[in-house]
Amino acid sequence: MTTTSRPSPASSHHLSPAFPGRAPWGTANKLRAWQQAAMDKYIQEQPRDFLAVATPGAGKTTFALTLASWLLHHHIVQQVTVVAPTEHLKKQWAEAAARVGIRLDPEYSAGPLGREYHGVAVTYAGVGVRPMLHRNRVEQRKTLVILDEIHHAGDTKSWGEACLEAFEPATRRLALTGTPFRSDTNPIPFVRYEEGADGIRRSAADYTYGYGSALADGVVRPVIFLSYSGNMRWRTKSGDEVSAKLGEPMTKDAISQAWRTALDPRGEWMPAVLRAADQRLTEVRKGIPDAGALVIASDQDSARAYAKLLREITGSSPTVVLSDDTGASKKIEEFSRNDDRWMVAVRMVSEGVDVPRLAVGVYATTISTPLFFAQAVGRFVRSRKRGETASVFLPTIPDLLSFANEMEAERDHALDKPQKEGEEDPYAESEKEMEEANKQQDENTGEQDMLPFEALESDAVFDRVLYDGAEFGMQAHPGSEEELDYLGIPGLLEPEQVQLLLQKRQARQIAHSRRKPADQADLLELPADRRPVVTHKELMELRRQLNSLVGAYVHQSGKPHGVVHNELRRVCGGPPTAEATAGQLRQRIAKVQEWATRMR
């Protein structure tokens, strides 16, 4: 049996000691452990297709360019094509490649490539327009195609088909993503799918480096999420005035409307949260002097309004990035290099934009897809030295809190969706939301004939801190000593120190609350873990469970339904079942179960 000799591992190939720029601490000319492990696996197996899933901030670009350099050096490929989601990112790739001696043309459009270049950097949209141009290039010379954030190749059917057509003849293909999961069932080109025990086909990565592993290695920052609730009042399209509090169980429509009301710059919620975030930034800058902050806005009008609020709060004008054009790229690059405090951007800055000094974020968009949330939070986790923490401010919305608590969960792209009756797909609304988010503002949606939705008023209440899957803190008014206690957590802490400090701050807040007279408690003074944020569906399930148990107890005791419900209210307190909170319903469920047990 003959064996084919293979080039030796990556360590045999010299790289510039200046690259990668953010290697492990004190080892600038070495790869991080995960990058070296992924390199070793690739070199051992020599696959044509390789999918690397690595959490945002882990160094996917460094890994890919090191591998590209190795493949060029050993004459396995003769040229490189990088496909990126945006214009800004293809230029960023070209700049990073130049630092390792790989010259990519980010302005390539057609015709022969200049002799000084090793390849091109293009966008998925560009490939979609001229797939045959790129196919001809990869057919002429042995090519490595790097598909950055490969899940974007499934954004539209035409993009996926164009990528297949353009790069099917490529010698090698390296797919990269930090968030491989999608909400739809469009297959992602050049990705292998494997069927699980449940019969669902899911994307299979060749190497995975998740957020939990990266956090343990000190490669990314731990994220502290600060959640704010508050009272909202708005007028619906049918003309009704509605009031609700963020975090209380509501229908999906009501959550959406309360959320929009909170983000309205004319209310009190956004100014209060921006002031809190700016105070947090001041504290973080004591340990990270150049730390920056980013507001992720839903649209251009909101972005401009938030920028005006920040000018009033800070006394200086933030950088405003309104669209993904050449001017926007320059603004992002300038912000990355200077030490200005704030940048405000519409959603397109959420993925792949490399501004390592971003340490504080405000999630001021109504997009609630797990993909977008992961991309957005990924802007703040890039670590430069040990002990840096990231802080992200959120409205108290059930989906967002759920995503925050599942930061370390690893998901794959499912090609099939479960069709069990009554089972909800957790990403069913994702594509609809992303489509809404990307609509032109002047697009005719058919809603012009209805009354406009109108946010009437809002206020803000500090609600809780979420960290490492746990929740801390009692509610507090903006500007209060209790809120400042959490905003003042040092910006340089090891992960276990963050947990310990949050526990101490909560204990101090509880002790302070107990010393206050009961009539001064104008907020719900319970620790966050005793104030679960539940969805409307979960609340309906609790009511169904209570009514079912009461029905069983009625048969057991012979008492009428109304009598049992009234007795539960008398013993446990609270309003009728239809108005009871999740905590009150759980208490009544436990009580009726206790009664039923006694009668056996």
C-alpha positions as CSV (number, residue, x, y, z in Angstrom):
1,M,0.0,0.0,0.0
2,T,1.5,3.3,-1.1
3,T,1.4,6.4,1.1
4,T,1.3,10.0,-0.1
5,S,3.8,12.3,1.6
6,R,2.3,15.4,3.0
7,P,3.9,18.7,4.0
8,S,4.8,19.0,7.6
9,P,2.7,20.9,10.2
10,A,2.3,24.6,10.1
11,S,5.1,25.2,12.6
12,S,7.6,24.5,9.8
13,H,6.4,27.5,7.8
14,H,7.8,30.9,8.9
15,L,5.3,33.7,9.5
16,S,6.0,37.3,10.2
17,P,6.5,37.7,14.0
18,A,4.2,40.7,13.9
19,F,1.3,38.4,13.0
20,P,-1.2,37.7,14.4
21,G,-1.7,41.0,16.1
22,R,-3.7,39.6,19.0
23,A,-2.1,36.2,19.7
24,P,-2.0,34.7,23.3
25,W,-0.5,36.9,25.9
26,G,3.2,37.4,25.3
27,T,3.4,35.1,22.2
28,A,2.8,37.4,19.3
29,N,4.6,35.1,16.8
30,K,2.6,32.0,17.8
31,L,-0.9,30.7,17.0
32,R,-3.5,30.3,19.8
33,A,-4.0,26.8,20.9
34,W,-7.3,26.3,19.0
35,Q,-5.8,27.8,15.8
36,Q,-2.8,25.4,16.0
37,A,-5.1,22.5,16.7
38,A,-7.3,23.4,13.7
39,M,-4.2,23.8,11.5
40,D,-2.9,20.4,12.6
41,K,-6.2,18.7,11.9
42,Y,-6.4,20.3,8.4
43,I,-2.8,19.4,7.5
44,Q,-3.3,15.9,8.7
45,E,-6.5,15.3,6.8
46,Q,-5.9,17.6,3.7
47,P,-9.7,18.0,3.0
48,R,-11.0,19.8,0.0
49,D,-13.7,21.4,2.2
50,F,-13.2,22.4,5.8
51,L,-15.8,24.2,8.1
52,A,-14.3,26.0,11.1
53,V,-16.8,27.3,13.7
54,A,-15.2,29.7,16.1
55,T,-16.9,32.2,18.4
56,P,-16.7,35.9,17.5
57,G,-13.4,37.4,18.7
58,A,-11.5,34.0,18.7
59,G,-9.3,34.8,15.7
60,K,-10.9,33.1,12.6
61,T,-9.1,35.6,10.3
62,T,-5.7,34.7,11.8
63,F,-6.4,31.0,11.4
64,A,-7.6,31.3,7.8
65,L,-4.7,33.5,6.7
66,T,-2.1,31.3,8.4
67,L,-3.6,28.3,6.5
68,A,-3.7,30.3,3.3
69,S,0.0,31.2,3.7
70,W,0.8,27.6,4.4
71,L,-1.1,26.3,1.3
72,L,0.6,29.0,-0.9
73,H,4.0,28.2,0.5
74,H,3.6,24.5,-0.2
75,H,2.2,25.2,-3.7
76,I,-1.0,23.3,-3.0
77,V,-2.8,26.5,-4.2
78,Q,-1.6,29.3,-6.4
79,Q,-4.1,32.0,-5.5
80,V,-6.7,33.0,-2.9
81,T,-10.2,34.3,-3.1
82,V,-11.9,35.6,0.0
83,V,-15.7,36.0,0.0
84,A,-17.0,38.3,2.8
85,P,-20.5,39.6,3.7
86,T,-19.8,43.3,3.3
87,E,-17.7,45.9,1.5
88,H,-16.1,46.9,4.7
89,L,-15.2,43.4,5.6
90,K,-13.6,42.5,2.3
91,K,-11.3,45.5,2.8
92,Q,-10.6,44.4,6.3
93,W,-9.6,41.0,5.0
94,A,-7.2,42.6,2.4
95,E,-5.5,44.6,5.1
96,A,-5.1,41.6,7.4
97,A,-3.8,39.5,4.6
98,A,-1.2,42.1,3.7
99,R,0.3,41.8,7.2
100,V,1.2,38.2,6.4
101,G,2.5,39.0,2.9
102,I,-0.6,37.9,1.0
103,R,-1.7,40.7,-1.3
104,L,-5.5,40.6,-2.1
105,D,-7.2,43.1,-4.4
106,P,-10.4,44.3,-2.6
107,E,-11.4,46.5,-5.6
108,Y,-11.4,43.6,-8.2
109,S,-14.4,43.7,-10.5
110,A,-13.4,42.0,-13.8
111,G,-10.5,41.1,-16.1
112,P,-7.0,39.8,-15.4
113,L,-5.6,40.4,-11.9
114,G,-2.5,42.5,-11.5
115,R,0.7,40.4,-11.2
116,E,1.4,41.9,-7.8
117,Y,-1.7,40.2,-6.2
118,H,-2.1,36.7,-4.8
119,G,-5.8,36.9,-5.1
120,V,-9.0,38.9,-4.5
121,A,-11.4,39.8,-1.8
122,V,-15.1,40.0,-2.9
123,T,-18.6,40.0,-1.4
124,Y,-21.3,37.4,-1.6
125,A,-23.4,40.0,-3.4
126,G,-20.6,40.5,-5.9
127,V,-20.3,36.7,-6.6
128,G,-24.1,36.6,-7.0
129,V,-23.9,39.2,-9.8
130,R,-21.1,37.5,-11.8
131,P,-20.6,33.9,-10.7
132,M,-19.0,32.8,-14.1
133,L,-16.3,35.5,-13.7
134,H,-15.1,33.9,-10.5
135,R,-15.6,30.3,-11.9
136,N,-13.3,31.2,-14.8
137,R,-10.6,32.5,-12.3
138,V,-10.7,29.3,-10.1
139,E,-10.6,27.1,-13.2
140,Q,-7.5,28.8,-14.5
141,R,-5.3,28.4,-11.4
142,K,-5.4,26.3,-8.3
143,T,-7.5,28.3,-5.8
144,L,-8.2,28.4,-2.1
145,V,-11.6,30.0,-1.5
146,I,-12.2,31.4,2.0
147,L,-15.9,31.8,2.6
148,D,-16.2,34.2,5.6
149,E,-19.4,33.9,7.7
150,I,-20.5,31.1,5.3
151,H,-24.1,31.2,6.6
152,H,-24.6,34.3,4.5
153,A,-24.3,32.1,1.4
154,G,-27.8,30.8,2.4
155,D,-29.3,34.3,2.8
156,T,-30.9,34.1,-0.7
157,K,-31.3,31.1,-3.0
158,S,-29.5,33.0,-5.7
159,W,-26.4,33.7,-3.5
160,G,-26.1,30.0,-2.6
161,E,-26.5,28.9,-6.3
162,A,-23.9,31.6,-7.3
163,C,-21.4,30.3,-4.8
164,L,-21.9,26.7,-5.9
165,E,-21.5,27.7,-9.6
166,A,-18.5,30.0,-9.0
167,F,-16.5,27.8,-6.6
168,E,-17.4,24.2,-7.4
169,P,-14.1,23.8,-9.3
170,A,-11.9,25.3,-6.5
171,T,-8.9,23.2,-5.3
172,R,-9.6,24.0,-1.6
173,R,-12.5,25.7,0.2
174,L,-12.3,26.9,3.8
175,A,-15.7,27.9,5.3
176,L,-15.7,30.1,8.5
177,T,-18.5,31.2,10.8
178,G,-19.0,32.2,14.4
179,T,-22.8,31.6,14.1
180,P,-23.5,28.6,11.9
181,F,-27.2,28.3,12.8
182,R,-29.9,29.8,10.6
183,S,-33.6,30.1,11.0
184,D,-34.5,28.8,7.6
185,T,-33.8,25.5,5.8
186,N,-31.8,26.9,2.9
187,P,-28.7,24.6,2.6
188,I,-25.4,26.4,3.0
189,P,-23.1,25.6,0.1
190,F,-20.0,23.4,0.7
191,V,-21.3,22.5,4.3
192,R,-21.7,18.9,5.3
193,Y,-25.0,17.9,6.9
194,E,-25.3,14.8,9.1
195,E,-28.6,13.3,10.3
196,G,-29.1,13.0,14.1
197,A,-31.0,10.5,16.1
198,D,-34.1,12.7,15.8
199,G,-34.0,12.5,12.0
200,I,-33.0,16.1,11.6
201,R,-29.9,16.9,9.4
202,R,-27.6,19.5,11.0
203,S,-24.4,21.2,9.8
204,A,-21.3,19.3,10.8
205,A,-18.2,21.4,11.6
206,D,-14.7,20.0,11.1
207,Y,-13.4,22.1,14.0
208,T,-15.4,24.0,16.6
209,Y,-14.2,26.5,19.2
210,G,-17.1,27.8,21.2
211,Y,-17.6,30.8,23.4
212,G,-17.3,28.7,26.6
213,S,-13.9,27.3,25.6
214,A,-12.7,30.7,24.4
215,L,-13.7,32.2,27.7
216,A,-11.9,29.5,29.7
217,D,-8.8,30.2,27.6
218,G,-9.0,33.9,28.2
219,V,-9.3,34.5,24.5
220,V,-12.6,36.4,24.8
221,R,-14.1,38.6,27.4
222,P,-16.9,37.6,29.8
223,V,-20.1,39.5,29.2
224,I,-22.1,41.2,31.8
225,F,-25.7,41.9,30.6
226,L,-27.5,44.7,32.4
227,S,-31.3,44.5,31.8
228,Y,-33.7,47.5,32.2
229,S,-37.5,47.3,32.7
230,G,-39.9,50.1,33.0
231,N,-43.5,51.2,32.3
232,M,-44.6,51.7,28.7
233,R,-47.6,53.4,27.2
234,W,-48.5,53.4,23.5
235,R,-51.4,53.9,21.0
236,T,-52.0,50.9,18.7
237,K,-52.9,51.1,15.1
238,S,-56.6,50.6,16.0
239,G,-56.4,53.7,18.2
240,D,-56.4,51.9,21.6
241,E,-54.1,53.2,24.4
242,V,-52.2,50.4,26.1
243,S,-50.0,50.3,29.2
244,A,-47.6,47.5,30.2
245,K,-44.3,46.9,32.0
246,L,-41.3,45.4,30.3
247,G,-40.8,41.9,31.6
248,E,-44.4,41.2,32.4
249,P,-46.0,38.3,30.4
250,M,-47.5,39.7,27.2
251,T,-48.6,38.5,23.8
252,K,-46.0,38.7,21.0
253,D,-47.6,41.8,19.6
254,A,-47.7,43.5,22.9
255,I,-44.1,42.7,23.6
256,S,-43.1,44.1,20.2
257,Q,-45.1,47.3,20.8
258,A,-43.8,47.8,24.4
259,W,-40.3,47.2,23.0
260,R,-40.7,49.8,20.3
261,T,-42.0,52.2,22.9
262,A,-38.9,51.7,25.1
263,L,-36.6,52.4,22.2
264,D,-38.4,55.6,21.2
265,P,-35.8,58.4,21.8
266,R,-38.6,60.8,22.8
267,G,-39.4,58.8,25.9
268,E,-37.5,58.4,29.2
269,W,-36.3,54.8,28.8
270,M,-33.5,55.4,26.2
271,P,-32.0,58.5,27.8
272,A,-31.9,56.7,31.2
273,V,-30.2,53.6,29.7
274,L,-27.8,55.7,27.6
275,R,-26.8,57.6,30.8
276,A,-26.3,54.4,32.7
277,A,-24.2,52.9,29.8
278,D,-22.1,56.0,29.7
279,Q,-21.5,55.8,33.5
280,R,-20.5,52.1,33.0
281,L,-18.1,53.2,30.2
282,T,-16.5,55.7,32.5
283,E,-15.9,52.9,35.1
284,V,-14.6,50.5,32.4
285,R,-12.1,53.2,31.1
286,K,-10.5,53.3,34.5
287,G,-9.0,49.9,33.7
288,I,-9.2,50.0,29.8
289,P,-8.4,53.7,29.0
290,D,-9.4,53.5,25.3
291,A,-12.6,51.5,25.8
292,G,-15.4,52.4,23.4
293,A,-19.1,51.9,23.4
294,L,-21.6,51.1,20.6
295,V,-25.4,51.7,20.3
296,I,-26.9,49.2,17.8
297,A,-29.9,51.0,16.4
298,S,-32.9,49.8,14.3
299,D,-32.9,52.5,11.6
300,Q,-31.2,55.7,10.5
301,D,-33.7,58.1,12.2
302,S,-33.3,56.4,15.5
303,A,-29.5,56.3,15.2
304,R,-29.4,60.1,14.6
305,A,-31.8,60.7,17.6
306,Y,-29.6,58.5,19.9
307,A,-26.5,60.4,18.7
308,K,-28.3,63.7,19.8
309,L,-29.1,62.2,23.2
310,L,-25.5,61.1,23.7
311,R,-24.3,64.6,22.8
312,E,-26.5,66.0,25.5
313,I,-25.3,63.4,28.0
314,T,-21.6,63.4,27.3
315,G,-21.0,66.9,25.8
316,S,-19.3,65.4,22.7
317,S,-20.6,64.1,19.4
318,P,-20.4,60.3,18.8
319,T,-19.4,58.7,15.6
320,V,-22.5,57.9,13.5
321,V,-22.5,55.1,11.0
322,L,-25.6,55.1,8.9
323,S,-24.9,52.7,6.0
324,D,-22.4,50.2,4.8
325,D,-20.8,52.4,2.2
326,T,-17.2,53.5,1.8
327,G,-17.7,56.5,4.0
328,A,-19.0,54.2,6.8
329,S,-15.9,52.0,6.5
330,K,-13.7,55.0,7.0
331,K,-15.6,56.1,10.0
332,I,-15.4,52.6,11.6
333,E,-11.7,52.5,10.9
334,E,-11.1,55.9,12.5
335,F,-13.2,55.0,15.5
336,S,-11.2,51.8,15.9
337,R,-7.9,53.8,16.0
338,N,-8.9,56.8,18.2
339,D,-10.1,56.8,21.8
340,D,-13.5,58.5,21.3
341,R,-16.2,57.2,23.7
342,W,-19.3,56.4,21.5
343,M,-20.3,55.1,18.1
344,V,-24.0,54.8,17.0
345,A,-24.7,52.5,14.1
346,V,-27.5,50.8,12.3
347,R,-27.5,47.0,12.5
348,M,-25.0,46.3,9.6
349,V,-22.1,47.0,12.0
350,S,-23.1,44.0,14.1
351,E,-21.1,41.3,12.3
352,G,-17.4,41.0,11.5
353,V,-16.5,44.6,12.2
354,D,-13.2,44.5,14.1
355,V,-13.1,47.2,16.8
356,P,-11.4,45.4,19.6
357,R,-11.7,48.4,22.0
358,L,-15.5,48.1,22.1
359,A,-16.4,47.1,25.6
360,V,-19.9,48.6,26.3
361,G,-22.9,48.1,24.1
362,V,-26.6,49.1,24.0
363,Y,-28.9,46.7,22.2
364,A,-31.4,49.3,20.8
365,T,-33.0,47.3,18.0
366,T,-36.1,45.2,18.0
367,I,-34.5,42.3,16.1
368,S,-34.8,39.2,18.3
369,T,-33.2,36.4,16.3
370,P,-30.6,34.3,18.0
371,L,-28.3,34.8,15.0
372,F,-28.4,38.6,15.1
373,F,-28.1,38.6,18.9
374,A,-24.9,36.4,18.8
375,Q,-23.4,38.6,16.0
376,A,-24.2,41.8,17.9
377,V,-22.7,40.6,21.2
378,G,-19.7,39.3,19.3
379,R,-18.7,42.9,18.7
380,F,-17.8,43.3,22.4
381,V,-16.1,40.1,23.3
382,R,-12.7,40.5,21.5
383,S,-10.1,40.4,24.3
384,R,-6.8,42.2,24.2
385,K,-5.5,41.4,27.7
386,R,-6.5,39.2,30.5
387,G,-9.3,40.5,32.8
388,E,-11.2,42.7,30.4
389,T,-15.0,42.5,30.7
390,A,-17.7,43.5,28.3
391,S,-21.0,45.1,29.3
392,V,-24.2,45.0,27.2
393,F,-27.4,46.9,28.1
394,L,-30.7,45.2,27.2
395,P,-34.4,45.8,27.6
396,T,-36.1,43.2,29.7
397,I,-37.5,41.1,26.8
398,P,-37.9,37.4,27.4
399,D,-36.1,36.3,24.1
400,L,-33.1,38.6,24.7
401,L,-32.7,37.4,28.3
402,S,-33.0,33.8,27.1
403,F,-30.2,34.4,24.6
404,A,-28.1,36.2,27.2
405,N,-28.4,33.2,29.5
406,E,-27.4,30.8,26.7
407,M,-24.3,32.6,25.6
408,E,-22.3,29.3,25.8
409,A,-24.8,27.2,23.9
410,E,-23.5,25.9,20.6
411,R,-26.0,25.5,17.8
412,D,-25.8,24.1,14.3
413,H,-27.8,24.8,11.2
414,A,-30.7,22.4,11.0
415,L,-31.7,21.5,7.4
416,D,-35.0,20.0,8.5
417,K,-37.5,21.4,11.0
418,P,-39.5,19.3,13.5
419,Q,-43.1,19.0,12.4
420,K,-44.6,17.6,15.6
421,E,-48.1,19.0,16.2
422,G,-48.1,21.8,18.7
423,E,-44.3,22.1,18.8
424,E,-43.0,25.6,18.1
425,D,-39.9,26.2,16.1
426,P,-37.7,28.5,18.2
427,Y,-36.5,30.3,15.1
428,A,-39.8,30.4,13.2
429,E,-40.0,34.2,13.4
430,S,-36.4,34.8,12.6
431,E,-36.6,35.2,8.8
432,K,-39.7,37.4,9.1
433,E,-37.9,39.6,11.6
434,M,-34.8,39.9,9.5
435,E,-36.8,40.7,6.5
436,E,-38.7,43.4,8.4
437,A,-35.4,44.8,9.7
438,N,-33.9,45.1,6.2
439,K,-37.0,46.7,4.5
440,Q,-36.5,50.1,2.9
441,Q,-38.2,52.7,5.0
442,D,-40.3,53.9,2.0
443,E,-41.5,50.3,1.1
444,N,-45.2,49.9,0.8
445,T,-46.3,47.4,3.4
446,G,-50.0,47.9,3.1
447,E,-50.1,49.5,6.6
448,Q,-50.3,53.1,5.4
449,D,-54.1,53.2,5.5
450,M,-54.1,52.3,9.3
451,L,-53.4,54.7,12.1
452,P,-49.7,55.0,12.9
453,F,-48.4,53.2,15.9
454,E,-47.5,55.9,18.5
455,A,-45.2,55.6,21.5
456,L,-46.7,57.8,24.2
457,E,-44.4,57.6,27.2
458,S,-41.8,55.4,28.9
459,D,-39.6,55.2,32.0
460,A,-36.7,53.0,32.9
461,V,-36.0,50.8,35.9
462,F,-32.8,48.9,36.5
463,D,-34.0,45.3,36.5
464,R,-31.2,42.7,36.8
465,V,-27.7,41.6,35.8
466,L,-27.2,38.4,33.9
467,Y,-23.8,36.7,34.0
468,D,-22.7,33.2,33.2
469,G,-26.3,31.8,33.1
470,A,-27.2,33.3,36.5
471,E,-29.2,36.5,37.4
472,F,-28.5,39.0,40.1
473,G,-30.0,42.2,41.6
474,M,-33.2,43.7,42.7
475,Q,-35.0,46.5,40.8
476,A,-33.6,50.0,41.3
477,H,-34.3,53.5,40.0
478,P,-31.9,55.1,37.5
479,G,-29.3,57.2,39.4
480,S,-29.9,55.4,42.7
481,E,-27.1,54.1,44.9
482,E,-28.3,50.5,44.1
483,E,-28.0,51.0,40.3
484,L,-24.6,52.6,40.7
485,D,-23.4,49.6,42.7
486,Y,-23.8,47.5,39.6
487,L,-22.6,50.1,37.1
488,G,-19.4,50.5,39.2
489,I,-18.2,46.9,38.8
490,P,-14.5,47.2,37.7
491,G,-13.8,46.7,34.0
492,L,-10.8,44.5,34.7
493,L,-11.8,41.3,36.5
494,E,-11.2,37.6,36.1
495,P,-14.5,35.7,35.3
496,E,-14.7,34.1,38.8
497,Q,-14.2,37.6,40.4
498,V,-17.2,38.9,38.4
499,Q,-19.4,36.2,39.8
500,L,-18.2,36.8,43.4
501,L,-18.6,40.6,43.1
502,L,-22.2,40.3,41.7
503,Q,-23.1,38.0,44.6
504,K,-21.7,40.6,47.1
505,R,-23.5,43.5,45.4
506,Q,-26.8,41.6,45.5
507,A,-26.4,40.7,49.2
508,R,-25.7,44.4,50.0
509,Q,-28.8,45.5,48.1
510,I,-31.0,42.9,49.9
511,A,-29.6,44.0,53.3
512,H,-30.3,47.7,52.4
513,S,-33.8,46.9,51.3
514,R,-34.6,45.1,54.6
515,R,-33.6,48.3,56.6
516,K,-36.1,50.4,54.7
517,P,-39.7,50.9,55.9
518,A,-42.2,48.8,53.9
519,D,-44.1,51.9,52.7
520,Q,-40.9,53.1,50.9
521,A,-40.7,50.0,48.7
522,D,-42.1,51.4,45.4
523,L,-40.5,48.7,43.4
524,L,-40.7,44.9,43.5
525,E,-37.9,44.2,46.0
526,L,-37.1,40.6,45.2
527,P,-33.8,39.1,43.9
528,A,-33.8,38.5,40.1
529,D,-33.8,34.7,40.5
530,R,-37.2,35.1,42.3
531,R,-38.6,37.3,39.5
532,P,-38.5,35.1,36.4
533,V,-39.3,36.8,33.1
534,V,-41.8,34.5,31.4
535,T,-43.4,34.6,28.0
536,H,-47.1,34.8,27.4
537,K,-47.1,31.2,26.3
538,E,-45.4,30.1,29.6
539,L,-48.0,32.1,31.6
540,M,-50.8,30.4,29.7
541,E,-49.3,27.0,30.5
542,L,-49.2,27.9,34.2
543,R,-52.9,28.9,34.1
544,R,-53.8,25.7,32.3
545,Q,-51.8,23.7,34.9
546,L,-53.5,25.4,37.8
547,N,-57.0,25.0,36.3
548,S,-56.3,21.3,35.7
549,L,-55.2,20.7,39.3
550,V,-58.1,22.7,40.7
551,G,-60.4,20.5,38.5
552,A,-58.9,17.3,39.9
553,Y,-59.2,18.7,43.5
554,V,-62.8,19.6,42.9
555,H,-63.5,15.9,42.1
556,Q,-61.5,14.9,45.2
557,S,-63.0,17.3,47.6
558,G,-66.5,17.9,46.2
559,K,-66.1,21.7,46.5
560,P,-67.1,24.0,43.6
561,H,-64.4,25.4,41.3
562,G,-65.1,29.0,42.5
563,V,-64.7,28.1,46.1
564,V,-61.4,26.4,45.5
565,H,-60.0,29.4,43.5
566,N,-61.2,31.9,46.2
567,E,-59.6,29.8,48.9
568,L,-56.3,29.8,47.0
569,R,-56.4,33.5,46.6
570,R,-57.2,34.0,50.4
571,V,-54.3,31.7,51.4
572,C,-51.7,32.8,48.8
573,G,-52.8,36.3,48.2
574,G,-52.9,38.1,44.8
575,P,-55.5,38.9,42.1
576,P,-57.8,36.5,40.2
577,T,-56.1,33.8,38.1
578,A,-56.4,35.8,34.8
579,E,-54.3,38.7,36.4
580,A,-51.9,36.7,38.6
581,T,-48.2,36.7,37.9
582,A,-46.1,33.6,37.2
583,G,-44.8,33.5,40.7
584,Q,-48.4,33.8,42.2
585,L,-49.6,31.0,39.9
586,R,-46.7,28.7,40.9
587,Q,-47.5,29.3,44.5
588,R,-51.2,28.4,44.0
589,I,-50.1,25.3,42.1
590,A,-47.9,24.2,45.0
591,K,-50.7,24.9,47.5
592,V,-53.4,22.9,45.7
593,Q,-51.0,20.0,45.2
594,E,-50.4,20.2,49.0
595,W,-54.1,20.0,49.7
596,A,-54.6,17.1,47.3
597,T,-51.8,15.2,49.0
598,R,-53.3,15.6,52.5
599,M,-56.7,14.1,51.3
600,R,-55.1,10.9,50.1
